[in-house]
Amino acid sequence: MTTSPETPEKTATELVSPETTEATEAKPAPTYSYVKLAMRNMVRKKWQSLRHFSLTVIGLLAVLIGLSYLTKP
């Protein structure tokens, strides 16, 4: 890539105007809901989430089956 002396390449700091940096700095950080963060973590840590879900299902079934045997006449 050759550049002519008439059009020098701009550096990254020259490409960003002061108006855009002030606008991005003034913007507050987005606040995410608990559900959105939980969904993001479940996608990111897929196998851990599946393992916890399966353990929860097995535990709940064990409790329900145990209660059904204890309350059987």
DSSP file (Angstrom, degrees, kcal/mol; ACC not computed):
  #  RESIDUE AA STRUCTURE BP1 BP2  ACC     N-H-->O    O-->H-N    N-H-->O    O-->H-N    TCO  KAPPA ALPHA  PHI   PSI    X-CA   Y-CA   Z-CA
    1    1 A M              0   0    0      0, 0.0     2,-0.4     0, 0.0     0, 0.0   0.000 360.0 360.0 360.0 122.1    0.0    0.0    0.0
    2    2 A T        -     0   0    0      0, 0.0     2,-0.4     0, 0.0     0, 0.0  -0.854 360.0-155.6-108.5 142.8    1.5    3.3   -1.1
    3    3 A T        -     0   0    0     -2,-0.4     6,-0.0     6,-0.0     0, 0.0  -0.925  12.9-132.6-116.7 141.9    0.5    6.6    0.2
    4    4 A S    >   -     0   0    0     -2,-0.4     3,-0.8     3,-0.3     0, 0.0  -0.571  24.5-116.3 -86.6 156.2    0.9    9.9   -1.6
    5    5 A P  T 3  S+     0   0    0      0, 0.0    -1,-0.1     0, 0.0    -2,-0.0   0.738 113.4  62.4 -64.5 -20.4    2.4   12.9    0.3
    6    6 A E  T 3  S+     0   0    0      1,-0.3    -3,-0.0     2,-0.0     0, 0.0   0.848 109.2  38.7 -73.6 -32.7   -0.9   14.7   -0.2
    7    7 A T  S <  S-     0   0    0     -3,-0.8    -3,-0.3     3,-0.0    -1,-0.3  -0.749  79.1-170.5-120.0  83.6   -2.9   12.2    1.8
    8    8 A P        -     0   0    0      0, 0.0     2,-0.2     0, 0.0    -4,-0.0  -0.384  32.5-100.9 -70.8 151.5   -0.9   11.0    4.8
    9    9 A E        -     0   0    0     -2,-0.1     2,-0.3     1,-0.1    -6,-0.0  -0.478  35.4-131.5 -71.4 141.7   -2.2    8.1    6.9
   10   10 A K        -     0   0    0     -2,-0.2     2,-0.1    -3,-0.1    -1,-0.1  -0.725  15.6-127.6 -94.6 144.6   -3.9    9.1   10.1
   11   11 A T     >  -     0   0    0     -2,-0.3     4,-1.5     1,-0.1     3,-0.3  -0.337  31.4-100.2 -81.4 171.1   -3.0    7.4   13.3
   12   12 A A  H  > S+     0   0    0      1,-0.2     4,-1.0     2,-0.2    -1,-0.1   0.852 122.7  52.8 -62.8 -35.1   -5.7    5.9   15.6
   13   13 A T  H  4 S+     0   0    0      1,-0.2    -1,-0.2     2,-0.2     3,-0.1   0.818 107.9  51.2 -72.5 -28.3   -5.7    8.9   17.9
   14   14 A E  H  4 S+     0   0    0     -3,-0.3    -1,-0.2     1,-0.2    -2,-0.2   0.789 103.6  58.9 -76.9 -26.5   -6.3   11.3   15.0
   15   15 A L  H  < S+     0   0    0     -4,-1.5     2,-0.6     2,-0.1    -1,-0.2   0.792  93.6  74.5 -72.7 -27.1   -9.2    9.2   13.7
   16   16 A V  S  < S-     0   0    0     -4,-1.0    -1,-0.0    -3,-0.1     0, 0.0  -0.769  78.3-147.0 -90.4 120.0  -11.1    9.7   16.9
   17   17 A S     >  -     0   0    0     -2,-0.6     4,-1.6     1,-0.1     3,-0.4  -0.479  21.4-116.1 -83.1 157.7  -12.5   13.1   17.3
   18   18 A P  H  > S+     0   0    0      0, 0.0     4,-2.0     0, 0.0     5,-0.2   0.816 113.3  60.1 -62.6 -29.5  -12.8   14.9   20.7
   19   19 A E  H  > S+     0   0    0      1,-0.2     4,-1.8     2,-0.2     5,-0.1   0.902 105.3  46.8 -66.1 -39.2  -16.6   14.9   20.3
   20   20 A T  H  > S+     0   0    0     -3,-0.4     4,-2.0     2,-0.2    -1,-0.2   0.873 111.1  50.7 -72.9 -35.2  -16.9   11.2   20.1
   21   21 A T  H  X S+     0   0    0     -4,-1.6     4,-2.0     1,-0.2    -1,-0.2   0.894 111.2  48.8 -69.7 -36.8  -14.6   10.5   23.0
   22   22 A E  H  X S+     0   0    0     -4,-2.0     4,-1.8     2,-0.2    -1,-0.2   0.890 110.9  51.0 -67.5 -37.6  -16.6   12.9   25.2
   23   23 A A  H  X S+     0   0    0     -4,-1.8     4,-0.9     1,-0.2    -2,-0.2   0.889 112.6  45.2 -67.6 -38.6  -19.8   11.3   24.2
   24   24 A T  H  < S+     0   0    0     -4,-2.0    -1,-0.2     1,-0.2    -2,-0.2   0.847 113.3  49.8 -75.4 -31.8  -18.6    7.8   25.0
   25   25 A E  H  < S+     0   0    0     -4,-2.0    -2,-0.2     1,-0.2    -1,-0.2   0.825 108.4  53.1 -73.9 -29.8  -17.1    8.8   28.3
   26   26 A A  H  < S+     0   0    0     -4,-1.8    -1,-0.2    -5,-0.2    -2,-0.2   0.727  88.4  95.7 -77.3 -20.9  -20.3   10.6   29.4
   27   27 A K  S  < S-     0   0    0     -4,-0.9     2,-0.1    -5,-0.1    -4,-0.0  -0.527  77.7-127.7 -71.8 130.2  -22.4    7.5   28.8
   28   28 A P        -     0   0    0      0, 0.0    -1,-0.1     0, 0.0     3,-0.1  -0.398  33.7 -91.4 -73.8 157.8  -22.9    5.5   31.9
   29   29 A A        -     0   0    0      1,-0.1     2,-0.1    -2,-0.1     0, 0.0  -0.429  49.9-102.6 -66.1 140.4  -22.1    1.8   31.8
   30   30 A P        -     0   0    0      0, 0.0     2,-0.6     0, 0.0    -1,-0.1  -0.414  29.8-139.5 -67.6 138.2  -25.2   -0.3   30.8
   31   31 A T        -     0   0    0     -2,-0.1     2,-0.3    -3,-0.1     0, 0.0  -0.885  17.4-154.5-100.7 123.0  -26.9   -2.1   33.7
   32   32 A Y        -     0   0    0     -2,-0.6     2,-0.1     1,-0.1     0, 0.0  -0.674  17.4-112.9 -96.9 149.9  -28.0   -5.6   32.9
   33   33 A S     >  -     0   0    0     -2,-0.3     4,-2.0     1,-0.1     5,-0.2  -0.330  27.9-111.4 -74.4 163.0  -30.8   -7.4   34.6
   34   34 A Y  H  > S+     0   0    0      1,-0.2     4,-2.3     2,-0.2     5,-0.2   0.881 118.0  53.2 -62.2 -38.9  -30.1  -10.4   36.7
   35   35 A V  H  > S+     0   0    0      2,-0.2     4,-2.5     1,-0.2    -1,-0.2   0.908 107.8  49.8 -65.3 -42.1  -31.8  -12.7   34.2
   36   36 A K  H  > S+     0   0    0      1,-0.2     4,-2.1     2,-0.2    -1,-0.2   0.904 112.5  47.1 -65.0 -40.7  -29.6  -11.4   31.3
   37   37 A L  H  X S+     0   0    0     -4,-2.0     4,-2.2     2,-0.2    -1,-0.2   0.890 112.1  50.7 -66.9 -38.5  -26.4  -12.0   33.3
   38   38 A A  H  X S+     0   0    0     -4,-2.3     4,-2.2     2,-0.2    -2,-0.2   0.906 110.5  48.8 -65.6 -41.0  -27.6  -15.4   34.4
   39   39 A M  H  X S+     0   0    0     -4,-2.5     4,-1.9     2,-0.2    -1,-0.2   0.900 110.1  51.7 -65.1 -39.5  -28.3  -16.4   30.8
   40   40 A R  H  X S+     0   0    0     -4,-2.1     4,-2.2     1,-0.2    -2,-0.2   0.909 110.9  48.0 -63.3 -41.3  -24.9  -15.1   29.7
   41   41 A N  H  X S+     0   0    0     -4,-2.2     4,-2.9     1,-0.2    -1,-0.2   0.872 108.6  54.3 -66.8 -36.6  -23.2  -17.2   32.3
   42   42 A M  H  < S+     0   0    0     -4,-2.2     7,-0.2     1,-0.2    -1,-0.2   0.874 111.6  44.7 -66.7 -35.1  -25.2  -20.3   31.3
   43   43 A V  H >< S+     0   0    0     -4,-1.9     3,-0.6     1,-0.2    -2,-0.2   0.898 116.2  46.5 -72.2 -39.8  -24.1  -19.9   27.7
   44   44 A R  H 3< S+     0   0    0     -4,-2.2     2,-0.5     1,-0.3    -2,-0.2   0.890 121.5  35.4 -70.4 -39.8  -20.5  -19.2   28.8
   45   45 A K  T 3X S+     0   0    0     -4,-2.9     4,-2.1     1,-0.2    -1,-0.3  -0.560  75.9 159.0-113.6  65.2  -20.3  -22.1   31.3
   46   46 A K  H <>  +     0   0    0     -3,-0.6     4,-2.3    -2,-0.5     5,-0.2   0.905  68.6  44.6 -59.3 -51.1  -22.4  -24.6   29.4
   47   47 A W  H  > S+     0   0    0      1,-0.2     4,-2.2     2,-0.2    -1,-0.2   0.860 112.7  51.0 -69.6 -34.9  -21.2  -27.9   31.0
   48   48 A Q  H  > S+     0   0    0      2,-0.2     4,-2.3     1,-0.2    -1,-0.2   0.908 111.3  49.0 -67.0 -40.0  -21.3  -26.5   34.6
   49   49 A S  H  X S+     0   0    0     -4,-2.1     4,-2.4    -7,-0.2    -2,-0.2   0.906 111.7  48.5 -65.1 -41.9  -24.8  -25.3   34.1
   50   50 A L  H  X S+     0   0    0     -4,-2.3     4,-2.5     2,-0.2    -1,-0.2   0.889 111.2  50.6 -65.8 -38.3  -26.0  -28.6   32.6
   51   51 A R  H  X S+     0   0    0     -4,-2.2     4,-2.3     2,-0.2    -2,-0.2   0.926 112.1  46.3 -65.2 -43.9  -24.4  -30.5   35.5
   52   52 A H  H  X S+     0   0    0     -4,-2.3     4,-2.1     2,-0.2    -2,-0.2   0.894 112.7  50.8 -65.3 -39.3  -26.1  -28.3   38.1
   53   53 A F  H  X S+     0   0    0     -4,-2.4     4,-2.3     2,-0.2    -2,-0.2   0.925 111.3  47.3 -64.0 -43.9  -29.4  -28.6   36.3
   54   54 A S  H  X S+     0   0    0     -4,-2.5     4,-2.5     1,-0.2     5,-0.2   0.893 111.4  50.8 -67.0 -38.1  -29.2  -32.4   36.2
   55   55 A L  H  X S+     0   0    0     -4,-2.3     4,-2.4     2,-0.2    -1,-0.2   0.882 110.3  50.4 -64.7 -36.5  -28.2  -32.6   39.9
   56   56 A T  H  X S+     0   0    0     -4,-2.1     4,-2.5     2,-0.2    -2,-0.2   0.917 111.4  47.5 -66.1 -43.3  -31.2  -30.4   40.8
   57   57 A V  H  X S+     0   0    0     -4,-2.3     4,-2.5     2,-0.2    -2,-0.2   0.924 113.5  47.5 -64.1 -44.6  -33.5  -32.6   38.8
   58   58 A I  H  X S+     0   0    0     -4,-2.5     4,-2.3     1,-0.2    -2,-0.2   0.912 113.3  48.7 -63.6 -42.5  -32.2  -35.8   40.3
   59   59 A G  H  X S+     0   0    0     -4,-2.4     4,-2.2     2,-0.2    -2,-0.2   0.905 111.8  48.4 -64.3 -41.4  -32.3  -34.3   43.8
   60   60 A L  H  X S+     0   0    0     -4,-2.5     4,-2.4     2,-0.2    -2,-0.2   0.910 112.2  48.6 -66.2 -42.2  -35.9  -33.1   43.3
   61   61 A L  H  X S+     0   0    0     -4,-2.5     4,-2.7     2,-0.2     5,-0.3   0.897 110.2  52.4 -64.1 -39.1  -37.0  -36.5   42.0
   62   62 A A  H  X S+     0   0    0     -4,-2.3     4,-2.5     2,-0.2    -2,-0.2   0.909 110.6  47.7 -62.9 -41.9  -35.3  -38.3   44.9
   63   63 A V  H  X S+     0   0    0     -4,-2.2     4,-2.5     2,-0.2    -2,-0.2   0.931 113.8  46.6 -65.2 -45.2  -37.2  -36.0   47.4
   64   64 A L  H  X S+     0   0    0     -4,-2.4     4,-1.9     2,-0.2    -2,-0.2   0.907 115.0  45.5 -65.7 -41.5  -40.5  -36.6   45.7
   65   65 A I  H  X S+     0   0    0     -4,-2.7     4,-1.9     2,-0.2    -1,-0.2   0.906 113.2  51.2 -68.1 -40.1  -40.1  -40.4   45.4
   66   66 A G  H  X S+     0   0    0     -4,-2.5     4,-2.0    -5,-0.3    -2,-0.2   0.906 111.1  47.7 -62.4 -41.9  -38.8  -40.5   49.1
   67   67 A L  H  X S+     0   0    0     -4,-2.5     4,-2.0     1,-0.2    -1,-0.2   0.865 108.7  54.5 -66.9 -35.0  -41.9  -38.6   50.2
   68   68 A S  H  < S+     0   0    0     -4,-1.9     4,-0.2     1,-0.2    -1,-0.2   0.883 110.6  45.6 -68.0 -36.0  -44.2  -40.8   48.2
   69   69 A Y  H >< S+     0   0    0     -4,-1.9     3,-0.7     1,-0.2    -1,-0.2   0.865 113.3  50.2 -72.2 -35.4  -42.8  -43.9   49.9
   70   70 A L  H 3< S+     0   0    0     -4,-2.0    -2,-0.2     1,-0.2    -1,-0.2   0.838 114.3  43.0 -71.8 -31.4  -42.9  -42.3   53.4
   71   71 A T  T 3< S+     0   0    0     -4,-2.0    -1,-0.2    -5,-0.1    -2,-0.2   0.344  84.8 119.6 -96.8   6.7  -46.6  -41.3   53.0
   72   72 A K    <         0   0    0     -3,-0.7    -3,-0.0    -4,-0.2    -4,-0.0  -0.559 360.0 360.0 -73.9 131.4  -47.7  -44.5   51.4
   73   73 A P              0   0    0      0, 0.0    -1,-0.1     0, 0.0    -4,-0.1   0.501 360.0 360.0 -73.9 360.0  -50.4  -46.2   53.6
